[in-house]
Amino acid sequence: MKHFTNGLIVGVLGTVAAGLGALLTFKKSVVDPIEDQEQKFEENRKRAMRKSRAAHHG
């Protein structure tokens, strides 16, 4: 019974670790690039707004 319990614990921990690894990999490869792109668009929008205001107030 002791071997079964140890095996079960190791199996559960391995499954949890694999799931967390998959989630972190997904976030790093899919979510982060999208957030970076949105941040870049926001910076460009702000820059364009400042440029537009400067051009019309000169």
Residue, then its C-alpha position, 0 to 999 in steps of 0.5 A: m500500500k505504501h508504494f501505491t500511495n507514493g506512486l499516486i503522490v508522485g503522479v499527481l505532482g507530476t501532472v500538476a507540474a506538467g499543467l503549470g508548465a503548459l500554462l506558463t508556456f502558453k502565456k509566454s508564447v501567446v498572451d505576452p506577444i499580444e499584450d506587447q502589441e497592444q501596448k505598442f499600439e497604445e504608445n503609437r496612438k498617444r504619439a500620433m495624438r501629440k503630433s496632431r495637436a502640435a501641428h494644429h497649434g503652431 
